[in-house]
Amino acid sequence: MKSTRLIIFIVLILIFIIGTTIVQNSSVIRVRAMKNQWKFVPDTISARAGQSVELRIYNEDAYPHGFFISELGINEILIPEKETIIHIKPKSSGTYGFYCSVVCGSGHYRMSGRLMVK
């Protein structure tokens, strides 16, 4: 009985890891602005230099957020309860911070993440 549970647990972990890798290596990356939590999920996303990427960011909140990456010239408003599509093509490798650019409450300054370009 314990070995069956262990096998199921390992299979679920592998499905999660493989699923995350597939999404992050594709040209479409889904991100959520979490409702009442002042965070992006995932807060670390990966892309390849020269790769065109479509970010699909869904804002779960009832108020707007922003998505700002200074180095890539991106500053988009995330409409409440809607998906915003942002196209990027990072030219060089590096780590780029992204932030909420709309003051959205007490947790606004924690709402950040990073784009890792290889």
BELFEN-V457355 format. One record per residue. N is the residue number from 1. RES is the residue in one letter. SS is DSSP state (2 for helix, 1 for strand, 0 for the rest). D_FIRST is the distance of its C-alpha to the first C-alpha in Angstrom with 2 decimals. Layout:
n: <N	N>
res: <RES	RES>
ss: <SS	SS>
d_first: <D_FIRST	D_FIRST>
This chain:
n: <1	2	3	4	5	6	7	8	9	10	11	12	13	14	15	16	17	18	19	20	21	22	23	24	25	26	27	28	29	30	31	32	33	34	35	36	37	38	39	40	41	42	43	44	45	46	47	48	49	50	51	52	53	54	55	56	57	58	59	60	61	62	63	64	65	66	67	68	69	70	71	72	73	74	75	76	77	78	79	80	81	82	83	84	85	86	87	88	89	90	91	92	93	94	95	96	97	98	99	100	101	102	103	104	105	106	107	108	109	110	111	112	113	114	115	116	117	118>
res: <M	K	S	T	R	L	I	I	F	I	V	L	I	L	I	F	I	I	G	T	T	I	V	Q	N	S	S	V	I	R	V	R	A	M	K	N	Q	W	K	F	V	P	D	T	I	S	A	R	A	G	Q	S	V	E	L	R	I	Y	N	E	D	A	Y	P	H	G	F	F	I	S	E	L	G	I	N	E	I	L	I	P	E	K	E	T	I	I	H	I	K	P	K	S	S	G	T	Y	G	F	Y	C	S	V	V	C	G	S	G	H	Y	R	M	S	G	R	L	M	V	K>
ss: <0	2	2	2	2	2	2	2	2	2	2	2	2	2	2	2	2	2	2	2	2	2	2	2	2	0	0	1	1	1	1	1	1	0	0	0	0	0	0	1	1	0	0	1	1	1	1	0	0	0	0	0	1	1	1	1	1	1	1	0	0	0	0	0	1	1	1	1	1	2	2	2	0	1	1	1	1	1	0	0	0	0	1	1	1	1	1	1	0	0	0	0	0	1	1	1	1	1	1	0	0	0	0	0	0	0	0	2	2	2	0	1	1	1	1	1	1	0>
d_first: <0.00	3.83	5.49	5.25	6.49	8.78	10.10	10.87	12.49	14.49	15.62	16.84	18.68	20.28	21.38	22.94	24.71	25.99	27.10	28.98	30.64	31.78	33.39	35.05	36.45	37.90	41.29	39.92	38.24	37.14	37.67	37.54	39.79	37.46	38.90	40.21	38.44	41.15	39.00	38.42	34.93	34.43	36.99	37.06	37.84	38.75	41.43	43.57	47.27	49.33	46.47	47.20	44.51	44.23	42.79	41.69	41.61	40.71	42.16	40.07	42.68	45.68	48.03	48.84	47.47	48.78	47.49	49.74	49.73	53.16	53.21	52.46	54.85	52.22	52.68	51.28	51.00	47.63	48.56	46.51	43.70	44.73	43.67	46.13	46.28	47.66	48.53	48.69	49.46	49.30	51.78	50.76	47.66	46.96	45.19	46.69	46.05	45.78	46.63	47.26	51.02	51.50	51.63	48.89	48.41	47.50	44.66	46.77	47.26	43.52	43.02	42.96	41.07	41.84	42.35	41.71	43.82	43.39>
